[in-house]
């Protein structure tokens, strides 16, 4: 699997109901079964199931159509990280790590869940590939085994803000953020420092806690401040709920955010008011590259949503499982050490997110950031 997989080719096979010779051959081989720890209970269960059904499983089908992992079919089984709790997840991770037949942990989700297992990753020596975590990393290293895939605000936000200042003529802005979400707090602090350095006046700063629903006081303060733009640093659902109340109370300023504008819950809970919001993402659905358009076409066939497109988090797991398969097939064997070494050999590998590389254990490098604007029916468009 040295070449990048063709999503379109696989989609055609699905439609025809055909089965290739390679698929027949590998069906006789023992599958490589891997755990998929993710959010399968609690307040974000719908989010977790969407990632599983719309991102991970289509990705696995594509991989298996093209030979699987070293000729073996790939399979995943669910493990609940129980987010936002961590105690049970730590126990489950220790059990998984002790099983030497498991060569890699793919998934995990939020930065909080990843940080919870940092010490155990360091002591048990297993590669962990997390396509979701994008929060600040307070540890001195990535435990020598952790690889992340999300674009980071310190890399992307300076470019986004420069473009926004050029295109929108920003003079004064408001910021809202979630007090008890370390991802939101991190992005808020990065952005605030950049705005101050650029000389853009912050006329209002408002905050609330996760899952609050009444934002009358925050909205009133922002409306009174009359900003050119409002920055939202919240999880997608909370951001959508807050945006809806801003619009209902007459705040029509440009919305700017981070990777969470790419979450389907942002569009859903804003009741479509998220249209026009600007941020960054794993990919843009209007990117004309075949690798992107093949993915969008496959997702539409799978979901029946011909006028919409996959969100950033579903796409991160589809793309991430393709990257993981490339790593496993490139590794000299399926030992944990060989897999870690194979991650570090990735250079200019083409994905729906552009060309990627890992120069060291930790966060991925991309050839360029993906700036997006939310279009009709939650389609992420290239911006500007």
C-alpha positions as CSV (number, residue, x, y, z in Angstrom):
1,X,0.0,0.0,0.0
2,X,2.8,2.4,-0.9
3,X,0.5,4.5,-3.2
4,X,-2.3,6.6,-1.8
5,X,-5.6,4.7,-1.8
6,X,-8.3,5.5,-4.4
7,X,-11.6,6.2,-2.7
8,X,-13.4,6.5,-6.0
9,X,-12.3,3.1,-7.1
10,X,-13.6,1.5,-4.0
11,X,-16.9,3.3,-4.2
12,X,-17.5,1.9,-7.6
13,X,-16.9,-1.6,-6.3
14,X,-19.4,-1.1,-3.6
15,X,-22.1,0.0,-6.1
16,X,-21.5,-3.0,-8.3
17,X,-21.3,-5.4,-5.4
18,X,-18.1,-6.9,-6.8
19,X,-15.4,-8.6,-4.9
20,X,-11.8,-8.4,-6.1
21,X,-9.3,-11.3,-6.2
22,X,-7.3,-9.6,-3.4
23,X,-10.4,-9.3,-1.2
24,X,-11.1,-13.0,-1.7
25,X,-7.5,-13.9,-0.9
26,X,-7.4,-11.9,2.3
27,X,-10.8,-13.2,3.5
28,X,-9.1,-16.5,4.3
29,X,-6.5,-14.8,6.5
30,X,-6.9,-13.9,10.1
31,X,-8.0,-10.3,10.6
32,X,-5.9,-7.7,12.4
33,X,-8.3,-6.7,15.2
34,X,-7.5,-3.4,16.9
35,X,-9.3,-1.6,19.7
36,X,-10.9,1.8,18.9
37,X,-11.1,3.7,22.1
38,X,-13.4,6.7,21.6
39,X,-16.5,8.4,23.1
40,X,-19.3,5.9,23.2
41,X,-21.2,7.0,26.2
42,X,-22.1,10.2,28.0
43,X,-23.1,13.6,26.6
44,X,-21.1,13.2,23.4
45,X,-22.2,9.7,22.4
46,X,-23.8,10.9,19.2
47,X,-20.6,12.5,18.2
48,X,-18.7,9.2,18.8
49,X,-21.2,7.1,16.9
50,X,-21.0,9.5,13.9
51,X,-17.2,9.2,13.8
52,X,-17.5,5.4,14.0
53,X,-20.1,5.0,11.3
54,X,-19.3,7.9,8.9
55,X,-15.5,8.1,9.2
56,X,-13.8,5.0,10.6
57,X,-15.9,2.2,9.0
58,X,-15.7,3.6,5.4
59,X,-12.0,4.1,5.9
60,X,-11.6,0.5,6.9
61,X,-13.5,-0.7,3.9
62,X,-11.2,1.3,1.6
63,X,-8.1,-0.2,3.3
64,X,-9.4,-3.8,3.0
65,X,-10.4,-3.3,-0.6
66,X,-6.7,-2.6,-1.2
67,X,-5.2,-5.5,0.6
68,X,-5.7,-4.7,4.3
69,X,-2.7,-4.6,6.6
70,X,0.1,-6.8,5.2
71,X,-2.5,-8.9,3.5
72,X,-4.8,-9.2,6.5
73,X,-8.2,-7.6,6.8
74,X,-8.4,-4.8,9.3
75,X,-11.1,-4.8,11.9
76,X,-11.8,-2.5,14.9
77,X,-13.8,-3.0,18.0
78,X,-15.2,-0.3,20.3
79,X,-13.7,0.6,23.7
80,X,-15.4,3.4,25.6
81,X,-13.1,6.1,27.0
82,X,-16.1,7.4,29.1
83,X,-15.2,11.0,28.3
84,X,-15.2,13.4,30.2
85,X,-14.3,11.0,33.1
86,X,-10.8,9.5,33.0
87,X,-10.4,6.9,35.8
88,X,-12.1,3.9,34.1
89,X,-10.4,4.8,30.8
90,X,-7.0,4.7,32.4
91,X,-7.8,1.2,33.7
92,X,-8.9,0.1,30.3
93,X,-5.9,1.5,28.6
94,X,-3.6,-0.3,31.0
95,X,-5.3,-3.6,30.1
96,X,-5.0,-2.9,26.3
97,X,-1.4,-1.9,26.7
98,X,-0.6,-5.1,28.6
99,X,-1.9,-7.1,25.7
100,X,1.2,-7.5,23.5
101,X,-0.8,-8.6,20.5
102,X,-2.1,-5.0,20.2
103,X,0.5,-3.2,18.1
104,X,-1.0,0.3,18.2
105,X,-3.8,2.4,19.8
106,X,-5.8,4.4,17.3
107,X,-8.4,6.9,18.5
108,X,-8.8,8.1,22.1
109,X,-10.3,11.5,21.2
110,X,-10.1,14.6,23.4
111,X,-6.8,15.9,24.7
112,X,-8.0,15.4,28.2
113,X,-8.4,11.6,27.6
114,X,-4.9,11.5,25.9
115,X,-3.2,13.4,28.8
116,X,-4.8,11.0,31.3
117,X,-2.8,8.1,29.8
118,X,0.5,9.9,29.3
119,X,2.4,8.2,32.2
120,X,1.1,4.8,31.2
121,X,2.1,5.3,27.5
122,X,5.5,6.2,28.6
123,X,5.9,3.1,30.8
124,X,4.3,0.5,28.5
125,X,5.8,1.5,25.2
126,X,2.9,1.5,22.6
127,X,2.3,3.9,19.7
128,X,-0.8,6.0,20.2
129,X,-2.2,7.8,17.1
130,X,-4.9,10.3,18.0
131,X,-6.6,12.2,15.1
132,X,-8.8,14.3,17.4
133,X,-6.6,15.9,20.1
134,X,-5.8,19.5,19.4
135,X,-5.5,21.1,22.8
136,X,-2.4,22.4,24.6
137,X,0.2,19.9,25.6
138,X,1.6,20.7,29.1
139,X,3.9,17.7,29.3
140,X,7.6,18.0,28.4
141,X,7.3,15.5,25.6
142,X,4.9,13.1,23.9
143,X,5.9,10.1,26.0
144,X,8.1,9.0,23.0
145,X,5.1,7.2,21.6
146,X,2.2,9.7,21.0
147,X,1.3,11.0,17.5
148,X,-1.3,13.7,16.9
149,X,-3.1,14.8,13.7
150,X,-5.1,18.0,14.3
151,X,-3.9,21.4,13.1
152,X,-2.6,23.4,16.1
153,X,-3.7,27.0,16.8
154,X,-0.2,28.4,17.2
155,X,0.6,27.2,13.6
156,X,-2.7,28.2,11.9
157,X,-4.1,31.1,13.8
158,X,-1.4,33.6,12.8
159,X,-2.2,32.9,9.2
160,X,-6.0,33.0,9.7
161,X,-5.9,36.3,11.6
162,X,-3.6,37.9,9.0
163,X,-6.1,36.8,6.2
164,X,-9.0,38.0,8.3
165,X,-7.5,41.4,8.9
166,X,-6.7,41.8,5.1
167,X,-10.1,40.6,3.8
168,X,-12.4,41.9,6.5
169,X,-10.6,45.0,7.8
170,X,-10.9,43.9,11.5
171,X,-10.5,46.8,14.0
172,X,-12.3,45.6,17.1
173,X,-13.5,42.1,18.1
174,X,-15.2,40.2,20.8
175,X,-14.2,36.8,22.2
176,X,-16.2,34.1,23.9
177,X,-14.7,30.9,25.4
178,X,-15.6,27.9,27.6
179,X,-14.1,28.2,31.1
180,X,-13.9,24.5,31.8
181,X,-12.6,23.3,28.5
182,X,-8.8,23.2,28.2
183,X,-8.9,23.1,24.4
184,X,-11.1,26.2,24.3
185,X,-8.9,28.0,26.9
186,X,-5.8,27.2,25.0
187,X,-7.1,28.5,21.7
188,X,-8.5,31.6,23.4
189,X,-5.1,32.5,25.0
190,X,-3.2,31.9,21.7
191,X,-5.7,34.1,19.8
192,X,-5.9,36.9,22.4
193,X,-2.1,37.3,22.4
194,X,-2.0,37.4,18.6
195,X,-4.8,40.0,18.4
196,X,-3.0,42.2,21.0
197,X,0.2,41.9,19.0
198,X,-1.6,42.9,15.8
199,X,-3.2,45.9,17.5
200,X,-6.8,44.7,17.0
201,X,-8.9,45.9,20.0
202,X,-10.7,43.4,22.1
203,X,-13.9,45.1,23.1
204,X,-15.6,42.2,25.0
205,X,-14.5,39.0,26.6
206,X,-17.3,36.6,27.6
207,X,-17.2,33.1,29.0
208,X,-19.4,30.3,30.2
209,X,-19.2,26.6,31.2
210,X,-19.8,23.5,29.1
211,X,-23.4,22.7,28.4
212,X,-24.8,26.0,29.7
213,X,-27.8,27.0,27.6
214,X,-28.8,30.6,28.5
215,X,-26.4,33.2,27.3
216,X,-28.5,36.4,27.6
217,X,-25.9,38.3,29.6
218,X,-23.0,37.4,27.4
219,X,-24.9,38.2,24.2
220,X,-26.0,41.5,25.6
221,X,-22.5,42.5,26.4
222,X,-21.2,41.6,22.9
223,X,-24.1,43.4,21.3
224,X,-23.4,46.5,23.2
225,X,-19.7,46.4,22.2
226,X,-20.5,46.4,18.5
227,X,-17.5,44.3,17.3
228,X,-16.5,43.7,13.7
229,X,-16.2,40.0,14.5
230,X,-16.9,37.5,17.3
231,X,-14.4,34.8,18.0
232,X,-16.0,31.6,19.4
233,X,-13.8,29.1,21.4
234,X,-16.1,26.3,22.4
235,X,-16.8,22.7,21.5
236,X,-19.0,22.6,18.3
237,X,-22.3,22.1,20.0
238,X,-21.8,24.9,22.6
239,X,-20.5,27.2,19.9
240,X,-23.6,26.5,17.7
241,X,-26.0,27.2,20.6
242,X,-24.2,30.4,21.5
243,X,-24.1,31.6,17.9
244,X,-27.9,31.0,17.5
245,X,-28.6,33.2,20.4
246,X,-26.2,35.9,19.1
247,X,-28.1,35.9,15.8
248,X,-31.5,35.9,17.4
249,X,-30.6,39.0,19.4
250,X,-29.3,40.9,16.4
251,X,-25.6,40.3,16.5
252,X,-24.6,39.9,12.9
253,X,-20.9,40.3,13.2
254,X,-18.5,37.9,11.3
255,X,-17.9,34.7,13.2
256,X,-14.4,33.4,13.4
257,X,-13.3,30.3,15.3
258,X,-10.9,27.4,15.2
259,X,-11.2,23.7,14.1
260,X,-14.6,23.4,15.7
261,X,-16.4,25.3,12.9
262,X,-15.8,22.0,11.1
263,X,-18.0,20.0,13.6
264,X,-21.4,18.9,12.4
265,X,-22.9,19.9,15.8
266,X,-21.9,23.5,15.2
267,X,-24.1,23.7,12.1
268,X,-26.9,21.6,13.7
269,X,-27.3,23.6,16.9
270,X,-26.9,26.9,15.3
271,X,-29.8,25.9,13.1
272,X,-27.9,26.8,10.0
273,X,-26.7,30.2,11.4
274,X,-23.2,28.9,11.2
275,X,-23.1,29.7,7.5
276,X,-20.3,32.1,6.8
277,X,-18.3,31.3,9.8
278,X,-14.5,31.2,9.3
279,X,-12.0,28.8,10.8
280,X,-9.6,26.0,10.0
281,X,-10.0,22.3,9.5
282,X,-8.5,19.0,8.4
283,X,-9.9,19.5,4.9
284,X,-12.2,21.6,2.8
285,X,-14.9,19.8,0.8
286,X,-14.5,22.2,-2.2
287,X,-10.8,21.4,-2.5
288,X,-10.7,20.1,-6.2
289,X,-8.0,17.5,-5.6
290,X,-9.2,14.0,-6.6
291,X,-8.2,12.6,-3.2
292,X,-10.7,15.0,-1.5
293,X,-13.5,14.7,-4.1
294,X,-13.3,10.9,-3.9
295,X,-13.8,11.0,-0.2
296,X,-16.7,13.4,-0.4
297,X,-18.3,11.2,-3.0
298,X,-17.9,8.1,-1.0
299,X,-19.3,9.8,2.2
300,X,-22.4,11.0,0.2
301,X,-23.0,7.5,-1.1
302,X,-22.7,6.1,2.4
303,X,-25.0,8.6,4.1
304,X,-27.4,9.5,1.3
305,X,-26.7,13.2,2.0
306,X,-26.1,14.4,-1.5
307,X,-26.2,18.1,-0.7
308,X,-24.0,18.0,2.3
309,X,-20.4,16.9,3.0
310,X,-18.5,15.2,5.8
311,X,-17.5,17.3,8.7
312,X,-13.9,17.8,9.9
313,X,-13.9,15.2,12.7
314,X,-15.5,12.4,10.6
315,X,-12.9,13.3,7.9
316,X,-10.1,13.2,10.4
317,X,-10.8,9.6,11.3
318,X,-11.3,8.5,7.7
319,X,-8.0,10.2,6.8
320,X,-6.3,9.0,9.9
321,X,-7.1,5.4,9.4
322,X,-5.6,5.7,5.9
323,X,-2.4,7.2,7.4
324,X,-2.3,4.4,10.0
325,X,-2.6,1.7,7.4
326,X,0.2,3.3,5.4
327,X,2.4,3.3,8.5
328,X,1.6,-0.3,9.4
329,X,2.2,-1.5,5.8
330,X,5.4,0.5,5.6
331,X,6.8,-0.9,8.9
332,X,9.3,-3.7,8.7
333,X,7.0,-5.7,11.0
334,X,4.1,-5.1,13.4
335,X,6.2,-4.7,16.5
336,X,5.5,-1.5,18.4
337,X,9.0,-0.2,17.9
338,X,8.9,-0.7,14.1
339,X,5.5,1.1,13.9
340,X,6.9,4.1,15.8
341,X,9.9,4.2,13.5
342,X,7.6,4.0,10.4
343,X,5.6,7.1,11.6
344,X,8.9,9.0,11.7
345,X,9.7,8.0,8.1
346,X,6.6,9.7,6.7
347,X,7.7,12.6,4.5
348,X,5.3,14.5,2.1
349,X,2.7,11.9,2.2
350,X,-0.5,13.0,0.4
351,X,-3.8,13.0,2.3
352,X,-7.1,14.8,2.1
353,X,-5.4,17.2,4.6
354,X,-2.5,17.9,2.2
355,X,1.0,16.7,2.4
356,X,2.1,15.6,5.9
357,X,5.2,14.5,7.8
358,X,6.3,13.7,11.3
359,X,9.7,15.2,12.0
360,X,9.5,13.9,15.5
361,X,7.1,12.2,17.9
362,X,4.2,14.5,18.6
363,X,2.2,16.8,16.3
364,X,2.0,16.3,12.5
365,X,3.5,18.8,10.1
366,X,1.4,20.0,7.1
367,X,2.6,21.7,3.9
368,X,0.0,24.4,4.5
369,X,-3.0,25.1,6.7
370,X,-6.5,24.5,5.5
371,X,-8.6,27.6,6.1
372,X,-12.4,27.1,5.6
373,X,-15.7,28.9,5.6
374,X,-18.9,27.2,6.3
375,X,-21.2,27.1,3.3
376,X,-24.7,25.9,2.6
377,X,-25.7,22.6,4.2
378,X,-22.5,22.6,6.3
379,X,-20.2,22.2,3.4
380,X,-16.7,23.3,4.3
381,X,-15.4,25.7,1.6
382,X,-11.9,26.8,0.9
383,X,-11.3,30.3,2.3
384,X,-10.5,32.9,1.2
